[in-house]
């Protein structure tokens, strides 16, 4: 039975920590597969941005991308 929320997401929330590289990759793969339908139009970069937002929060993702001042 597949979980609704990836284990990595729950671990980051419960432990109050940023995602490990393998957790980010796991959630990126799942977003690409389930949310974007493995669409070439969006690609892995978009899936990774969504995974980072889910795992670390939107403010963190924006700061890393240089979209907002820290």
C-alpha positions in Angstrom: 0.0 0.0 0.0 1.4 3.3 -1.1 1.4 6.2 1.4 -0.4 9.4 0.6 2.6 11.5 1.9 6.1 10.3 1.2 8.0 9.0 4.3 10.7 11.6 3.6 8.2 14.5 3.9 6.8 13.2 7.2 10.4 12.6 8.6 11.4 16.2 7.8 8.3 17.6 9.4 8.5 15.4 12.5 12.2 15.9 13.0 12.1 19.6 12.0 15.1 19.3 9.6 15.9 19.9 6.0 15.7 17.0 3.6 18.6 14.7 2.9 19.7 14.5 -0.7 18.2 11.0 -1.1 14.9 12.2 0.4 14.8 15.1 -2.1 15.5 12.7 -5.0 12.8 10.3 -3.8 10.1 13.0 -3.5 11.3 14.6 -6.8 10.8 11.2 -8.5 7.3 10.9 -7.0 6.3 14.4 -8.0 7.5 13.9 -11.5 5.6 10.6 -11.8 2.4 11.4 -10.0 1.9 15.1 -10.3 3.5 15.9 -13.6 2.9 12.6 -15.4 6.6 12.4 -16.3 5.9 15.3 -18.7 8.8 16.5 -20.7 7.1 19.9 -20.7 7.9 20.4 -17.1 10.8 18.1 -16.5 12.9 17.2 -13.5 13.8 20.8 -12.6 10.2 21.7 -12.0 9.6 18.5 -10.1 12.6 19.2 -7.9 11.3 22.7 -7.1 8.0 21.3 -6.1 9.7 18.7 -3.9 11.9 21.3 -2.3 8.8 23.4 -1.5 7.1 20.4 0.0 10.1 19.3 2.1 11.7 22.7 3.1 9.0 25.3 2.6 8.3 27.9 0.0 10.4 30.6 1.6 13.5 28.4 1.5 13.0 27.5 -2.2 12.5 31.2 -3.1 15.6 32.2 -1.2 17.7 29.5 -2.9 16.5 30.6 -6.3 17.2 34.2 -5.5 13.6 35.2 -6.0 13.2 37.0 -2.6 15.7 38.6 -0.3 16.6 36.4 2.7 
